[in-house]
């Protein structure tokens, strides 16, 4: 027994070393997406000054802000923290899979024992490119923590069903932490209920009455309801702030309820997520993937997605009711299906397909993988598993390499958008061209920046941000008159947008119109630009009084 534990300890250390080796070169990756505004100068300190409140995500954000403010402002340590949490999630997944297999799959005829099967799937989870995406995107610590505590909640709930009363009630605390790490975990109490169904249908002995079990489920449900009440404003609505912008200037508009069309679309995309989990491919694993949105109720693939989604759920539930190994397979298949419900509660049009969200609900499918691995012959295990692990390792390295440079991220997004062709309902293409253009400009590639900004303006003629960026490019090239026109256009489209006023002031100053330049600085200051205020009303430099 001791030697066996020692072997698993060595394997765990080796796995941790491989995970560290995979991510080590990228611990200094630059900030991307929402990481940049979160870690802007003074941002973490401002968040901490607001105090603590029982709001989803806030305890995770506060922990990151506190680490950044009080311990170290080096981003590398936050990435190390994310990596440790990811490793802990894989470790808890190992424990959860092992516990389920030991309870429901005690066949000695299989080549793999339960411990080895659980270890393999936990390792594959740790190095899978869909889960590694969270290591390049710091702010997604929320979903890592939600998954970590969610799996802990499921593990302790199952242990409670198997006889440990303290574990049963501890699951409530774990579920609370999970739900308030990220509201997308709100369906976890439903998974606990399905675990109870699996336990009952498998005819496993129980130390408690139904009343106590349902009391625990009721407490978990109260936590879930509190999160639902907090997020009730997004239910059935377009919560994404760019939805109206995305639809403006589009020649083909959705004909029907945006919410209904979004639900139909997400049900079909559920299987796209599953396909990328089973067989991921590098070009389809970007951070910003634009996919078609159904433009009406006559789109056949939207209804096909609905039928497939419902059939999948019914088939998985039928397996669950059979208990034992088949019941466990049913639970594993229901795991992503139940948690995916959060993708159906609001309109998802601007970002309908976001891969890192799947981190929360794909662990269940690794339970199914463990069942499958135990049924493989030894010759297939020793050949297929290492090859697949090496394949995943390479893809994950490629993902982290892409995230190491913003240019790679947005170039990949543009390439993926181009590959879609002229598919109807492909919204938001202007944003990827715009972001690529801005990234080129920041890197000093002015010609490439102008090409992509021009493309964004062609696709979205009333996009004020693109006109501002084009004005900056013209100003850099010494074309003040052209820049002046671009800034004026941006201001006319959105008078409350402060940056073009500063750009206009610079263009006018280059043209020798100092009074008009000062006027635009005043206007920019009135719109809230601190830079415009500082330049419009410069403070006199401090002078040290001469010594007596």
Protein Blocks (a to p, Z undefined) as FASTA:
>chain_A
ZZmmmmmmmmmmmmmmmmmmmmmmmmmgccehjlmmmmgghklmmmmmnopaddehklmm
mmmmmmmmmmoccfklmmmmmmmmmmmmmmmmmmmmmmmmmmmmmcfkbmbdfklmmmmm
mmmmmmpmklmmmmmmmklmmmmmmmmmmmmmmmmmmmmmnopaklmmmmmmmmmmmmmm
omklmmmmmmmmmmmmmmmmnopacfbdfklmmmmmmmmmmmmmmmmmmmmmmgopafbf
klmmmmgopabdcedjfklmmmmmmmmmmmmmmmmmmmgcfklmcfbdcddddfbfklmk
lmmmmmmmmmmmmmmmmmmmngpjllmmmmmmmmmmmmmmmmmmpccfklmbcfklmmmm
mmmmmmmmmmmmmmpcfklmmmmmmmmmmmmmmmmmmmmmmmmpmklmmmmmmmmmmmno
paehiahklmmmmmmmmmmmmnopaklmmmmmmmmmmmmmmlmklmmmmmmmmmmnopak
lmmmmmmmmmmmmmmlmklmmmmmmmmmmnopaklmmmmmmmmmmnopaklmmmmmccdd
ddddddZZ
